[in-house]
């Protein structure tokens, strides 16, 4: 139906007989996020009110009911529910937090997600294994190489192949460089969230060194499609040793500057110490991993506890905190930057020679220059990229240690050239459920600092 605006006799415009100068009350549609949404206490089940310290999944119901930290007798006229977001700052994506406040104190929190939903897991079912890295690299766009790595390891597990030694060490080098760039981004944005514009500038400055090298290797600063089933897309370029050596020589000196600028700064300490505390029991019960878990004192790192690639051939320490507060999560990441530089220094000295991808024609395309010289190479290339790699039927789960924690890939093959099913265990998604526990009892002014300390990337949450 077409509705027309017409001009009235007195020169005013009318819309179906309504004068635009008059105040017209229009109906406002209510929106709801369903079970994700937080409702007033009168419309909330009692069990949910008793979980104001978070849904601690493996804690017994008795432990939750008997905790004396929660006052469930608060009346609705003493509290208010507000929305923080949907917004982008401190979350690398769009996150909405619904909070129940009493004064300036946060009583309950519900993270509402789904605003950035991309359907990448479903998309993977329509893409071949060769195309898969292009898809998953965009989930956690601050750590794309780790996404490509876990996908490739899962595909190789189903194929039953092992990549050449040089490819293993190149993958490890690129993953640790990616960890550097991700943690430097966190240092920058977390500093900005807490009012340190200098940290934002310095963090981006130093991250540029890493991204410039990644661009030199892969052709892109982010979303590389470099780590693929069978190895990597290309060998390291000429001069790579000097470039990487310059990075590992420069970054530790810059970390000393960060330490002087933030660690002893009174305002920074007051904004982070004792803020957003999570205990070991709560972190383990909520399946938290990465710096969030290690900040509580749990020394769990897949690179050390379930070694993959060649991490068992390099020396590094697992950094842990003691309190589990926002400051500990900062300190863990600052120290992990040093450990990554330590790992990278060992990698560049131990880098072996040899092929950078498996020499199996069923998995690996021919060298680009041979396509112009050989009809067989052209046919091989054409069939591989049109028909794809046929992976034997089976299922597998592979996990790696991303900058945010355990990044897992569950993959099912039905024997075709495309995954029958793929599911990603995103650490940002899992760690985000710890937010209600960490925010309970804190001040609204601390909400951004606590959220930032989780380091969530919403592309991985809403994958």
Backbone torsions as a table, in degrees:
resi	resn	phi	psi	omega
1	UNK	NA	129.7	179.5
2	UNK	-99.6	125.7	177.8
3	UNK	-105.9	137.1	-171.6
4	UNK	-114.7	140.8	173.2
5	UNK	-91.7	127.9	-178.7
6	UNK	-122.1	158.6	180.0
7	UNK	-95.4	128.1	-178.7
8	UNK	-80.1	174.5	-176.6
9	UNK	-66.8	-27.0	-179.2
10	UNK	-92.8	13.1	175.4
11	UNK	88.2	-5.0	178.8
12	UNK	-89.2	150.0	-179.8
13	UNK	-87.6	139.8	-179.8
14	UNK	-122.6	147.8	176.4
15	UNK	-122.9	102.5	-176.8
16	UNK	53.2	43.9	175.4
17	UNK	85.0	2.4	179.7
18	UNK	-100.5	125.4	178.8
19	UNK	-77.7	133.1	-175.5
20	UNK	-73.7	-14.0	177.5
21	UNK	-79.5	-20.5	-180.0
22	UNK	-81.1	150.5	176.0
23	UNK	-79.6	119.7	-178.9
24	UNK	-111.3	127.9	179.4
25	UNK	-88.7	112.3	-178.4
26	UNK	-99.4	143.3	178.6
27	UNK	-68.5	140.2	178.2
28	UNK	-108.5	123.1	-178.5
29	UNK	-76.0	133.9	176.4
30	UNK	-83.3	138.5	177.0
31	UNK	-112.7	147.5	-179.9
32	UNK	-140.6	142.2	176.6
33	UNK	-97.2	15.1	176.8
34	UNK	67.6	-137.3	-176.9
35	UNK	-60.9	-22.3	179.0
36	UNK	-68.6	-26.3	-170.2
37	UNK	-76.3	149.3	176.8
38	UNK	-94.8	133.8	-179.4
39	UNK	-116.0	166.8	178.3
40	UNK	-61.6	159.1	-174.8
41	UNK	-59.1	-32.3	179.7
42	UNK	-64.6	-26.1	-179.5
43	UNK	-106.9	18.2	-178.1
44	UNK	-116.8	136.6	-179.7
45	UNK	-64.3	149.0	-176.7
46	UNK	-61.9	-37.4	-179.7
47	UNK	-62.3	-35.1	179.8
48	UNK	-70.4	-37.5	178.1
49	UNK	-64.3	-29.4	-179.5
50	UNK	-77.5	-6.0	-178.9
51	UNK	-104.6	37.6	-178.6
52	UNK	-68.6	-9.9	174.0
53	UNK	-96.8	11.4	176.3
54	UNK	102.3	155.5	178.4
55	UNK	-79.0	85.1	-178.5
56	UNK	-80.6	99.2	-161.5
57	UNK	-63.9	-36.3	-175.1
58	UNK	-100.8	3.6	173.1
59	UNK	-80.5	141.1	-179.2
60	UNK	-65.9	154.5	179.3
61	UNK	-60.2	-34.3	179.8
62	UNK	-62.3	-38.3	179.5
63	UNK	-64.0	-37.0	-180.0
64	UNK	-72.0	-44.3	-176.3
65	UNK	-69.5	-30.4	-175.9
66	UNK	-87.6	-7.4	-177.7
67	UNK	-66.9	132.6	-176.9
68	UNK	-91.0	6.9	-176.1
69	UNK	-81.8	-9.9	-171.5
70	UNK	-114.6	126.0	176.4
71	UNK	-102.0	103.7	-175.6
72	UNK	-91.6	5.7	-179.4
73	UNK	-93.7	9.4	-179.1
74	UNK	-66.3	133.9	180.0
75	UNK	-87.7	158.5	-175.7
76	UNK	-66.4	-29.2	-177.9
77	UNK	-75.1	-6.4	177.1
78	UNK	-95.9	-9.2	-175.3
79	UNK	-126.5	168.4	174.5
80	UNK	-145.0	148.1	177.5
81	UNK	-105.4	127.1	179.5
82	UNK	-123.8	160.7	173.3
83	UNK	-103.5	130.7	169.5
84	UNK	-111.4	98.8	-174.1
85	UNK	105.4	-170.0	4.1
86	UNK	-62.5	134.0	-176.7
87	UNK	-148.9	167.6	-177.4
88	UNK	-100.7	-38.2	-173.1
89	UNK	-54.4	139.8	174.6
90	UNK	69.3	-0.4	-177.0
91	UNK	-123.5	-3.8	-178.7
92	UNK	50.3	51.1	-178.2
93	UNK	152.6	-165.0	-173.7
94	UNK	-110.0	111.3	179.9
95	UNK	-124.7	139.1	175.7
96	UNK	-116.7	126.7	176.1
97	UNK	-111.4	123.3	172.5
98	UNK	-98.5	126.2	-175.3
99	UNK	-125.8	139.1	169.5
100	UNK	-99.7	122.1	-176.6
101	UNK	-112.6	144.9	165.9
102	UNK	-120.4	102.9	-169.6
103	UNK	68.3	-122.1	177.5
104	UNK	-104.6	7.9	-177.8
105	UNK	-96.1	133.0	179.2
106	UNK	-83.5	120.9	177.4
107	UNK	-93.2	-50.1	-179.6
108	UNK	-133.6	152.9	177.1
109	UNK	-140.0	140.0	171.9
110	UNK	-131.1	114.9	171.7
111	UNK	-73.9	128.2	177.9
112	UNK	-108.6	120.0	-174.3
113	UNK	-118.4	175.7	176.2
114	UNK	111.4	-0.6	-177.7
115	UNK	-76.7	-16.6	-177.3
116	UNK	-115.4	22.3	-171.2
117	UNK	-61.1	128.0	-177.6
118	UNK	-116.6	-16.3	179.0
119	UNK	66.6	34.8	-174.8
120	UNK	-67.3	-31.0	178.9
121	UNK	-66.9	-40.8	177.0
122	UNK	-70.9	-37.5	177.6
123	UNK	-59.1	-35.0	-177.8
124	UNK	-60.6	-27.9	-179.4
125	UNK	-70.5	-18.1	179.6
126	UNK	-102.8	2.7	-179.4
127	UNK	-114.8	147.0	177.9
128	UNK	-72.9	167.5	178.7
129	UNK	-62.6	-30.1	177.8
130	UNK	-68.7	-37.0	-179.6
131	UNK	-81.9	-13.3	-171.6
132	UNK	-60.8	-37.6	-178.4
133	UNK	-62.3	-34.1	178.2
134	UNK	-63.6	-30.7	-178.9
135	UNK	-78.1	-54.1	-172.2
136	UNK	-72.0	-23.8	-177.9
137	UNK	-60.9	-20.8	-176.2
138	UNK	-92.5	0.9	-179.7
139	UNK	-69.9	-68.9	174.2
140	UNK	-97.8	93.9	-171.2
141	UNK	-77.3	-1.9	170.8
142	UNK	-93.7	-12.5	-179.5
143	UNK	-138.2	54.0	-172.4
144	UNK	-65.1	-33.7	-176.1
145	UNK	-68.1	-31.7	176.1
146	UNK	-68.6	-34.8	175.8
147	UNK	-63.3	-45.7	179.0
148	UNK	-63.7	-37.0	-178.4
149	UNK	-63.9	-48.7	-175.8
150	UNK	-67.5	-35.3	176.5
151	UNK	-64.5	-45.4	-178.5
152	UNK	-66.3	-40.4	178.6
153	UNK	-63.4	-37.6	178.4
154	UNK	-66.5	-44.9	179.0
155	UNK	-63.0	-40.9	179.7
156	UNK	-68.6	-30.8	176.0
157	UNK	-64.2	-41.4	177.7
158	UNK	-70.2	-35.5	179.4
159	UNK	-74.4	-22.0	-178.4
160	UNK	71.9	35.0	-178.3
161	UNK	-115.9	158.6	173.9
162	UNK	-121.5	133.1	-178.0
163	UNK	-81.9	158.4	179.3
164	UNK	-59.5	157.9	-175.3
165	UNK	-61.7	-38.6	-179.8
166	UNK	-64.1	-39.5	177.9
167	UNK	-62.2	-38.2	178.4
168	UNK	-60.6	-46.8	-177.1
169	UNK	-72.9	-33.3	174.8
170	UNK	-64.1	-43.1	177.9
171	UNK	-59.4	-41.9	-179.2
172	UNK	-66.8	-41.1	176.9
173	UNK	-59.3	-48.6	-177.7
174	UNK	-66.9	-36.5	179.3
175	UNK	-65.3	-41.0	-179.9
176	UNK	-71.9	-35.9	174.2
177	UNK	-63.3	-38.0	177.2
178	UNK	-65.3	-36.0	176.0
179	UNK	-63.4	-39.7	176.5
180	UNK	-59.5	-50.7	-176.8
181	UNK	-64.0	-37.0	-179.3
182	UNK	-68.5	-46.9	179.7
183	UNK	-66.5	-34.8	176.9
184	UNK	-66.0	-38.0	174.5
185	UNK	-62.0	-41.0	178.6
186	UNK	-64.8	-42.9	178.3
187	UNK	-57.8	-41.2	-178.2
188	UNK	-67.2	-52.4	-175.3
189	UNK	-72.3	-35.2	176.6
190	UNK	-65.5	-38.3	175.4
191	UNK	-61.4	-43.2	178.2
192	UNK	-63.9	-40.6	179.3
193	UNK	-60.8	-28.4	-179.4
194	UNK	-101.5	11.1	172.5
195	UNK	94.7	7.7	-179.3
196	UNK	-98.8	91.5	179.0
197	UNK	-68.3	-27.5	178.0
198	UNK	-63.0	-42.2	179.6
199	UNK	-63.1	-36.3	177.8
200	UNK	-61.2	-45.2	-177.9
201	UNK	-67.2	-46.5	-177.2
202	UNK	-67.6	-39.7	-180.0
203	UNK	-62.3	-44.2	178.7
204	UNK	-68.2	-36.3	178.2
205	UNK	-59.2	-47.1	-176.4
206	UNK	-76.0	-30.7	176.6
207	UNK	-64.9	-30.8	179.8
208	UNK	-60.5	-33.4	178.2
209	UNK	-59.9	-43.9	-178.3
210	UNK	-70.0	-46.4	-177.7
211	UNK	-64.0	-33.3	178.2
212	UNK	-63.7	-38.7	177.9
213	UNK	-70.7	-42.3	178.1
214	UNK	-59.3	-38.7	178.2
215	UNK	-66.1	-35.2	179.4
216	UNK	-66.0	-34.1	-177.8
217	UNK	-82.8	-46.6	-170.3
218	UNK	-103.7	-17.2	-175.8
219	UNK	92.7	-8.3	-178.6
220	UNK	-136.1	151.9	177.1
221	UNK	-79.1	-32.8	179.9
222	UNK	-142.7	166.2	177.1
223	UNK	52.8	64.2	-162.6
224	UNK	-81.2	-36.9	-169.6
225	UNK	55.7	44.8	-176.3
226	UNK	-100.5	-45.4	177.5
227	UNK	-85.4	119.8	-174.6
228	UNK	-130.9	159.7	175.7
229	UNK	-54.2	123.9	-179.4
230	UNK	105.4	-11.2	-180.0
231	UNK	150.1	-134.3	177.9
232	UNK	-127.9	164.3	-172.5
233	UNK	-70.0	-33.7	-176.7
234	UNK	-154.1	159.3	178.4
235	UNK	-75.2	166.3	177.6
236	UNK	-65.8	141.4	-176.2
237	UNK	-75.4	166.3	175.4
238	UNK	-59.8	139.1	179.2
239	UNK	84.3	6.7	-176.2
240	UNK	-63.0	-35.3	-177.2
241	UNK	-62.3	-46.5	-179.3
242	UNK	-64.4	-38.9	-180.0
243	UNK	-63.7	-47.4	-178.3
244	UNK	-68.6	-39.1	178.9
245	UNK	-60.8	-38.7	177.5
246	UNK	-63.1	-37.1	179.5
247	UNK	-64.8	-49.2	-175.8
248	UNK	-74.0	-15.0	173.8
249	UNK	-84.3	-32.6	-174.7
250	UNK	-85.2	-45.4	-172.9
251	UNK	-57.4	-47.1	-179.7
252	UNK	-57.5	-36.1	177.2
253	UNK	-65.8	-38.4	178.5
254	UNK	-67.8	-33.4	178.7
255	UNK	-64.9	-31.8	174.8
256	UNK	-62.7	-37.4	177.5
257	UNK	-66.1	-42.4	177.9
258	UNK	-59.9	-43.2	-178.4
259	UNK	-61.2	-43.6	178.9
260	UNK	-66.8	-34.9	-174.1
261	UNK	-78.3	-34.2	-172.3
262	UNK	-113.6	-47.2	-168.5
263	UNK	-57.3	-43.8	-179.1
264	UNK	-95.7	7.8	-176.2
265	UNK	-77.5	121.9	-172.8
266	UNK	-58.1	-41.3	-178.4
267	UNK	-66.8	-43.3	178.9
268	UNK	-61.3	-42.1	-179.6
269	UNK	-64.0	-41.5	-179.3
270	UNK	-67.9	-31.4	179.8
271	UNK	-77.9	-14.4	-173.0
272	UNK	-122.4	-34.2	-175.9
273	UNK	-72.2	127.5	180.0
274	UNK	73.7	11.1	-177.8
275	UNK	-104.9	131.7	175.8
276	UNK	65.9	44.7	-177.3
277	UNK	-73.5	136.7	172.1
278	UNK	-131.8	135.0	-177.0
279	UNK	-84.5	166.6	176.5
280	UNK	-58.9	-45.5	-177.6
281	UNK	-61.1	-44.0	179.8
282	UNK	-66.6	-43.4	-178.4
283	UNK	-62.6	-43.7	179.5
284	UNK	-67.7	-41.2	-179.7
285	UNK	-63.5	-31.8	-179.4
286	UNK	-91.5	8.3	177.6
287	UNK	61.5	28.4	177.7
288	UNK	-67.9	147.0	177.6
289	UNK	-139.9	177.4	177.2
290	UNK	74.3	-157.9	-179.7
291	UNK	-56.6	-29.4	178.6
292	UNK	-62.5	-44.5	178.0
293	UNK	-73.3	-43.6	-176.9
294	UNK	-66.5	-24.7	178.3
295	UNK	-65.9	-19.3	179.0
296	UNK	-87.1	-4.6	179.6
297	UNK	105.8	1.1	178.9
298	UNK	-87.8	115.9	-176.7
299	UNK	-86.6	71.1	-179.4
300	UNK	-115.8	113.1	179.5
301	UNK	-142.4	120.7	-175.9
302	UNK	-60.9	-27.5	178.7
303	UNK	-64.9	-27.4	-178.9
304	UNK	-102.3	-41.1	-173.1
305	UNK	-86.6	-30.1	176.2
306	UNK	-135.7	70.7	-169.4
307	UNK	-58.0	139.1	173.6
308	UNK	-130.3	175.2	-173.5
309	UNK	49.3	-124.5	-180.0
310	UNK	-125.3	32.4	-177.5
311	UNK	-67.3	-20.3	176.8
312	UNK	-77.6	-2.8	179.7
313	UNK	-106.8	4.5	176.4
314	UNK	-123.5	156.1	-178.9
315	UNK	-103.5	130.9	174.2
316	UNK	-161.3	162.0	-178.6
317	UNK	-106.5	147.5	172.7
318	UNK	-89.7	119.6	-175.5
319	UNK	-88.4	130.7	179.1
320	UNK	-129.4	156.9	173.8
321	UNK	-100.3	-164.2	-179.0
322	UNK	-134.9	-28.3	-174.6
323	UNK	-102.5	-36.2	-176.2
324	UNK	82.9	27.0	179.1
325	UNK	-101.2	-177.2	-177.9
326	UNK	-62.5	-35.8	179.1
327	UNK	-66.0	-40.7	178.4
328	UNK	-61.7	-38.9	179.9
329	UNK	-67.1	-34.2	173.3
330	UNK	-65.7	-47.9	-176.3
331	UNK	-64.5	-37.7	178.9
332	UNK	-62.8	-45.7	-178.5
333	UNK	-67.7	-37.7	178.1
334	UNK	-61.5	-43.6	179.2
335	UNK	-70.5	-33.5	179.2
336	UNK	-66.3	-28.9	174.7
337	UNK	-61.4	-41.1	178.1
338	UNK	-65.8	-41.6	-179.2
339	UNK	-66.3	-35.8	177.3
340	UNK	-65.2	-40.4	176.2
341	UNK	-62.1	-37.9	178.1
342	UNK	-64.1	-42.3	178.7
343	UNK	-65.7	-44.0	-177.8
344	UNK	-62.8	-38.7	178.4
345	UNK	-60.5	-38.2	178.1
346	UNK	-72.0	-36.3	-178.4
347	UNK	-64.0	-45.4	-175.6
348	UNK	-67.6	-26.4	177.6
349	UNK	-81.1	-25.8	-177.2
350	UNK	-102.8	1.3	-175.5
351	UNK	-56.8	118.7	-179.1
352	UNK	-82.4	166.6	174.3
353	UNK	-94.0	176.8	179.2
354	UNK	120.8	-173.9	-179.0
355	UNK	-69.7	150.7	-179.3
356	UNK	-98.7	1.4	173.9
357	UNK	-152.8	160.2	-175.4
358	UNK	-66.3	142.0	-177.8
359	UNK	-94.4	53.5	179.6
360	UNK	-115.0	116.0	-174.8
361	UNK	-65.0	-19.4	178.5
362	UNK	-77.0	-14.1	-176.8
363	UNK	-118.5	-37.4	-170.2
364	UNK	-107.9	130.9	175.8
365	UNK	-71.9	161.3	178.9
366	UNK	-71.2	160.9	175.3
367	UNK	-57.2	143.4	-174.1
368	UNK	-57.3	-39.9	-175.5
369	UNK	-69.7	-22.7	-179.6
370	UNK	-75.3	-20.6	-178.2
371	UNK	-63.3	-33.8	179.7
372	UNK	-78.9	-11.8	-174.2
373	UNK	-109.3	-24.0	-172.0
374	UNK	-130.7	128.9	176.6
375	UNK	-66.0	-38.2	178.5
376	UNK	-61.5	-41.2	178.8
377	UNK	-64.9	-39.2	179.2
378	UNK	-64.5	-44.0	178.5
379	UNK	-64.6	-43.0	178.5
380	UNK	-58.1	-48.0	179.4
381	UNK	-61.6	-44.9	-177.6
382	UNK	-62.5	-47.9	-177.4
383	UNK	-66.5	-37.5	-178.2
384	UNK	-66.6	-38.8	-176.5
385	UNK	-89.2	-12.0	174.8
386	UNK	-97.7	-43.4	-179.9
387	UNK	-89.6	-29.9	179.5
388	UNK	83.3	-176.2	178.6
389	UNK	-90.4	125.5	177.4
390	UNK	-88.2	112.6	-174.8
391	UNK	-97.5	133.5	-179.9
392	UNK	-58.9	149.9	179.1
393	UNK	-60.7	145.8	178.6
394	UNK	157.0	-178.9	176.6
395	UNK	-140.6	153.4	-177.6
396	UNK	-154.1	158.4	171.8
397	UNK	-134.2	127.2	179.5
398	UNK	-129.1	141.1	-179.8
399	UNK	-132.3	145.1	175.1
400	UNK	-130.2	165.9	179.3
401	UNK	-94.7	99.2	176.3
402	UNK	-82.9	171.2	177.8
403	UNK	-58.1	-19.8	-178.6
404	UNK	-103.6	-7.3	178.9
405	UNK	136.7	-154.8	-176.1
406	UNK	-72.7	115.4	176.7
407	UNK	-106.5	111.2	-175.1
408	UNK	-115.0	152.5	177.1
409	UNK	-130.7	116.2	173.3
410	UNK	-99.8	122.9	-174.4
411	UNK	-131.7	136.6	177.8
412	UNK	-120.4	131.1	177.5
413	UNK	-114.3	139.8	175.2
414	UNK	-107.9	13.9	179.0
415	UNK	95.3	-4.5	179.9
416	UNK	-90.2	-171.1	-178.4
417	UNK	-90.4	3.5	179.8
418	UNK	-128.4	146.4	176.5
419	UNK	-61.6	134.4	174.3
420	UNK	-70.1	-35.4	178.3
421	UNK	-155.1	141.2	174.4
422	UNK	-139.5	132.3	176.1
423	UNK	-130.8	134.3	179.3
424	UNK	-105.9	127.8	172.8
425	UNK	-88.8	93.1	-176.7
426	UNK	-82.6	123.0	-179.5
427	UNK	-63.7	-30.7	177.6
428	UNK	-63.5	-41.5	-180.0
429	UNK	-63.1	-46.1	-177.5
430	UNK	-71.1	-43.9	-177.8
431	UNK	-66.2	-26.2	-177.5
432	UNK	-65.4	-24.4	179.9
433	UNK	-72.3	-10.0	175.3
434	UNK	-80.9	-10.3	-175.3
435	UNK	-61.6	-44.7	177.8
436	UNK	-58.9	-37.1	178.1
437	UNK	-64.5	-43.2	-176.6
438	UNK	-74.7	-30.0	-177.7
439	UNK	-85.2	-21.4	-175.8
440	UNK	-59.8	123.2	178.3
441	UNK	86.4	-3.6	179.3
442	UNK	-89.3	174.2	178.1
443	UNK	-88.8	152.6	179.7
444	UNK	-60.0	-29.6	180.0
445	UNK	-66.8	-20.7	-178.9
446	UNK	-91.9	-3.3	-172.7
447	UNK	-62.1	-42.3	-178.7
448	UNK	-67.3	-41.3	-179.5
449	UNK	-62.9	-41.0	-178.9
450	UNK	-69.9	-44.7	179.0
451	UNK	-60.8	-43.7	179.5
452	UNK	-62.3	-34.2	-176.8
453	UNK	-68.2	-19.9	174.4
454	UNK	-74.3	-28.6	-178.7
455	UNK	62.0	52.1	179.3
456	UNK	-79.6	142.4	171.5
457	UNK	-114.7	114.4	-169.2
458	UNK	-69.4	-23.0	174.7
459	UNK	-61.5	-31.2	177.2
460	UNK	-82.3	-28.5	177.6
461	UNK	-71.7	-45.1	-174.2
462	UNK	-98.9	27.9	-175.7
463	UNK	-61.9	NA	NA
